[in-house]
Amino acid sequence: MNFVKDIDQQSFGQEVLQRSHEVPVVVDFWAAWCAPCRTLGPALERVAEAYGGAFQLVKVDVDANQQLAMQFGVRSIPTVIAFRDGKPVSQFMGAVPEQQIRAFVDSILPSEADRLVDEARNFVLDGDEQQAEALFREVLADVPDHPDAGTGLAALLIARGETDEALILLGKLGRSAEVERLEAAARLQASHVGDLGDLEAAVAAEPQDMPARFELGKALAARGEHEVALDHLLEVVRSGEELRNQARQAMVDVFGILGPDHPLTAAYRKALANALF
């Protein structure tokens, strides 16, 4: 197999960003005139061959790909940047000894816990949530704050309504956009009460029944019907009644689920601001 590739700006997306979702990719930014590069390059290639495909080594000539070097802040060469899951995760500069290269590679390779999480995700995709949960819990027994195992298990718990355990679990993890998204989903799932059909009938019969409209908005949000949920919650905020602040928080939780760049977040955040001020 070819464990070493020369790439350019055009192929970087596929050979580095996409490929790093499968195995770690180590990028060597170098130039032909650079003496340390001529020392480091062969050492990197020996390590790539020795690891037999555990990672992919790619080489980028900075003279031919200056924009790419600038994009990743390469100011001196050689610079080596490791990518996982489409993102840079570690780097070093200069011609370091082969032993140090091996230590660098070891630090970015998936651990046994990471391997189990990937296996658990495959079980989720196959619909075997019981086996996925067992693997997530096995990882968390050894690494209680493993972010991917924690969020993976929390998502399963939220889907079946076990929000209290999900929130406790998420509280043990480092803050991230995914943790905050799941916390928002758990709060919405936990807070809505009542049958959806009954709530829809109540609001249809009495549009000014703000408690029913509030519960309907949360129920719809929990089902993933975000736009109509936001419409109902916004009406509660506009009503000025005692549930106004709770409806505002529920809307913020929906924004957290959707993410800041979602069109609904932008539109309804502005509408919420207008309703409040």
C-alpha positions as CSV (number, residue, x, y, z in Angstrom):
1,M,0.0,0.0,0.0
2,N,1.0,3.6,-0.6
3,F,1.5,5.1,2.9
4,V,3.2,8.3,1.5
5,K,1.6,10.7,-1.0
6,D,2.5,14.0,-2.6
7,I,-0.5,16.3,-2.7
8,D,-1.5,19.8,-3.7
9,Q,-4.1,22.4,-3.0
10,Q,-6.7,20.8,-5.2
11,S,-6.4,17.3,-3.6
12,F,-6.0,18.5,0.0
13,G,-9.7,18.3,0.8
14,Q,-10.0,14.6,-0.3
15,E,-6.6,13.3,0.7
16,V,-6.4,15.1,4.1
17,L,-9.7,16.4,5.4
18,Q,-11.9,13.5,4.1
19,R,-9.3,10.8,4.6
20,S,-8.7,11.9,8.2
21,H,-12.2,10.6,9.1
22,E,-10.9,7.1,8.3
23,V,-7.3,7.2,9.6
24,P,-5.1,10.0,11.0
25,V,-3.3,12.0,8.3
26,V,0.1,13.5,8.9
27,V,1.0,16.4,6.6
28,D,4.6,17.3,6.0
29,F,5.0,20.9,4.8
30,W,8.4,21.0,3.1
31,A,10.4,22.6,0.3
32,A,13.3,21.2,-1.9
33,W,15.7,23.9,-0.8
34,C,15.2,23.3,2.9
35,A,18.0,21.2,4.4
36,P,16.1,20.2,7.6
37,C,13.2,19.0,5.3
38,R,15.6,16.7,3.5
39,T,16.5,15.2,6.9
40,L,13.0,14.9,8.3
41,G,11.2,13.7,5.2
42,P,12.9,10.3,4.9
43,A,12.5,9.8,8.7
44,L,8.8,10.4,8.4
45,E,8.6,8.0,5.4
46,R,10.3,5.3,7.4
47,V,7.9,5.7,10.3
48,A,4.9,5.6,7.9
49,E,6.1,2.4,6.3
50,A,6.8,0.9,9.8
51,Y,3.3,1.7,11.0
52,G,1.8,-0.1,8.0
53,G,-1.2,2.1,7.3
54,A,-2.1,3.1,10.8
55,F,-1.8,6.7,9.5
56,Q,-1.4,8.3,6.1
57,L,1.6,10.6,5.4
58,V,1.1,13.3,2.8
59,K,3.7,15.8,1.7
60,V,3.0,19.4,0.6
61,D,5.6,21.5,-1.2
62,V,5.1,24.9,0.2
63,D,6.6,26.7,-2.8
64,A,3.9,25.2,-5.1
65,N,1.1,25.5,-2.5
66,Q,1.7,28.8,-0.7
67,Q,-1.9,29.5,-0.1
68,L,-2.3,26.1,1.7
69,A,0.7,26.8,3.8
70,M,-0.7,30.2,4.8
71,Q,-4.1,28.7,5.6
72,F,-2.6,26.5,8.2
73,G,-0.2,29.0,9.6
74,V,3.0,27.5,8.4
75,R,5.7,30.1,9.0
76,S,8.8,27.9,9.0
77,I,9.6,24.5,7.6
78,P,9.5,21.7,8.0
79,T,6.2,21.9,9.8
80,V,4.2,18.7,10.4
81,I,0.5,18.8,11.2
82,A,-1.6,15.8,12.2
83,F,-5.3,15.7,11.2
84,R,-8.2,13.7,12.6
85,D,-11.9,13.9,11.8
86,G,-11.2,16.7,9.3
87,K,-9.4,19.0,11.9
88,P,-5.7,19.6,12.9
89,V,-5.1,18.0,16.3
90,S,-1.3,18.3,16.8
91,Q,1.9,19.6,15.2
92,F,5.6,20.1,15.5
93,M,8.3,22.0,13.7
94,G,11.9,21.2,12.7
95,A,13.8,18.1,12.0
96,V,13.3,16.0,15.1
97,P,14.7,12.5,15.8
98,E,12.8,9.4,14.6
99,Q,12.0,8.4,18.2
100,Q,10.2,11.7,18.7
101,I,8.4,11.2,15.4
102,R,7.1,7.9,16.6
103,A,6.0,9.4,19.9
104,F,4.2,12.1,18.0
105,V,2.4,9.5,15.8
106,D,1.5,7.4,18.9
107,S,-0.1,10.5,20.4
108,I,-2.5,11.0,17.5
109,L,-3.5,7.4,16.8
110,P,-6.9,6.2,18.0
111,S,-6.8,4.6,21.4
112,E,-8.6,1.3,22.3
113,A,-11.4,3.5,23.8
114,D,-11.7,5.4,20.5
115,R,-11.9,2.0,18.6
116,L,-14.7,0.9,20.9
117,V,-16.6,4.1,20.3
118,D,-16.3,3.7,16.6
119,E,-17.7,0.1,17.0
120,A,-20.5,1.5,19.1
121,R,-21.4,4.0,16.4
122,N,-21.6,1.3,13.9
123,F,-24.0,-0.6,16.1
124,V,-26.1,2.5,16.3
125,L,-26.2,2.7,12.5
126,D,-27.2,-0.9,12.4
127,G,-30.0,-0.3,14.8
128,D,-28.5,-2.4,17.7
129,E,-28.8,0.3,20.4
130,Q,-28.4,-2.2,23.2
131,Q,-25.0,-3.3,22.0
132,A,-24.0,0.3,21.3
133,E,-25.0,1.3,24.8
134,A,-22.9,-1.5,26.3
135,L,-19.8,-0.4,24.5
136,F,-20.3,3.3,25.3
137,R,-20.7,2.3,29.0
138,E,-17.6,0.1,28.8
139,V,-15.5,3.1,27.6
140,L,-16.9,5.4,30.2
141,A,-16.2,3.0,33.0
142,D,-12.5,3.4,32.1
143,V,-12.5,7.0,30.8
144,P,-15.5,8.8,32.5
145,D,-15.0,12.0,30.5
146,H,-14.5,10.4,27.1
147,P,-16.3,13.0,25.0
148,D,-17.5,10.8,22.1
149,A,-18.6,7.9,24.4
150,G,-20.4,10.4,26.6
151,T,-22.3,12.2,23.9
152,G,-23.0,8.9,22.1
153,L,-24.6,7.4,25.2
154,A,-26.4,10.7,26.1
155,A,-28.0,10.8,22.7
156,L,-29.3,7.2,23.2
157,L,-30.7,8.1,26.6
158,I,-32.4,11.3,25.4
159,A,-34.0,9.4,22.5
160,R,-35.7,7.1,24.9
161,G,-36.6,9.8,27.4
162,E,-34.0,9.1,30.1
163,T,-33.1,12.7,30.4
164,D,-32.0,12.9,34.0
165,E,-29.2,10.4,33.5
166,A,-28.3,12.1,30.2
167,L,-27.9,15.5,31.8
168,I,-25.7,14.0,34.6
169,L,-23.6,12.3,32.1
170,L,-23.2,15.4,30.0
171,G,-22.3,17.4,33.1
172,K,-19.1,15.3,33.4
173,L,-17.9,16.2,30.0
174,G,-15.9,19.1,28.8
175,R,-17.9,21.9,27.3
176,S,-18.4,21.6,23.5
177,A,-21.0,22.5,21.0
178,E,-22.2,18.9,20.9
179,V,-22.5,18.7,24.7
180,E,-24.5,21.9,24.7
181,R,-26.7,20.8,21.9
182,L,-27.6,17.5,23.7
183,E,-28.2,19.4,27.0
184,A,-30.7,21.6,25.2
185,A,-32.4,18.6,23.7
186,A,-32.5,16.9,27.1
187,R,-34.1,19.9,28.8
188,L,-36.8,20.2,26.1
189,Q,-37.5,16.4,26.3
190,A,-37.7,16.5,30.1
191,S,-39.9,19.6,30.4
192,H,-42.8,18.9,28.0
193,V,-45.9,17.2,29.4
194,G,-49.1,16.1,27.9
195,D,-50.3,14.2,24.9
196,L,-49.4,16.0,21.6
197,G,-52.9,15.4,20.1
198,D,-54.6,16.7,23.2
199,L,-52.4,19.8,23.2
200,E,-53.0,20.5,19.5
201,A,-56.8,20.2,20.2
202,A,-56.6,22.5,23.2
203,V,-54.7,25.2,21.2
204,A,-57.1,24.9,18.2
205,A,-60.1,25.3,20.6
206,E,-58.6,28.2,22.5
207,P,-55.7,30.0,20.8
208,Q,-55.1,32.2,23.8
209,D,-54.5,29.2,26.1
210,M,-50.8,30.0,26.6
211,P,-50.0,27.1,29.0
212,A,-51.3,24.7,26.4
213,R,-49.4,26.5,23.6
214,F,-46.2,26.4,25.6
215,E,-46.5,22.7,26.2
216,L,-47.3,22.1,22.6
217,G,-44.2,24.1,21.5
218,K,-42.0,22.0,23.7
219,A,-43.6,18.7,22.6
220,L,-43.1,19.6,19.0
221,A,-39.5,20.7,19.6
222,A,-38.8,17.3,21.3
223,R,-40.2,15.6,18.2
224,G,-37.8,17.6,15.9
225,E,-40.6,19.8,14.4
226,H,-38.5,22.9,15.2
227,E,-40.1,25.6,13.0
228,V,-43.7,25.1,14.2
229,A,-42.4,24.7,17.7
230,L,-40.7,28.0,17.6
231,D,-43.8,29.6,16.2
232,H,-45.8,28.5,19.2
233,L,-43.1,29.4,21.7
234,L,-42.7,32.9,20.2
235,E,-46.5,33.4,20.6
236,V,-46.1,32.7,24.3
237,V,-43.2,35.2,24.6
238,R,-45.3,37.8,22.7
239,S,-48.3,37.2,25.0
240,G,-46.3,38.8,27.9
241,E,-47.9,36.2,30.3
242,E,-46.1,34.5,33.2
243,L,-44.7,31.7,31.0
244,R,-42.8,34.3,28.9
245,N,-39.4,33.7,30.4
246,Q,-39.8,29.9,30.2
247,A,-40.8,30.1,26.6
248,R,-37.8,32.3,25.9
249,Q,-35.5,29.6,27.4
250,A,-37.2,26.9,25.4
251,M,-36.6,28.9,22.2
252,V,-32.9,29.3,23.2
253,D,-32.7,25.5,23.8
254,V,-34.1,25.0,20.3
255,F,-31.4,27.4,18.9
256,G,-28.9,25.2,20.8
257,I,-30.1,22.1,19.1
258,L,-30.1,23.7,15.6
259,G,-26.8,25.5,16.0
260,P,-25.9,29.1,15.5
261,D,-25.6,28.9,11.7
262,H,-29.0,27.3,11.0
263,P,-31.4,29.6,9.1
264,L,-34.2,29.1,11.7
265,T,-31.8,30.2,14.5
266,A,-31.0,33.4,12.7
267,A,-34.6,34.2,11.9
268,Y,-36.2,33.3,15.2
269,R,-33.4,34.8,17.3
270,K,-34.2,38.2,15.7
271,A,-37.9,37.6,16.2
272,L,-37.4,36.8,19.8
273,A,-35.3,39.9,20.4
274,N,-38.0,42.0,18.8
275,A,-40.6,40.3,21.1
276,L,-38.6,40.9,24.2
277,F,-37.4,44.5,23.5
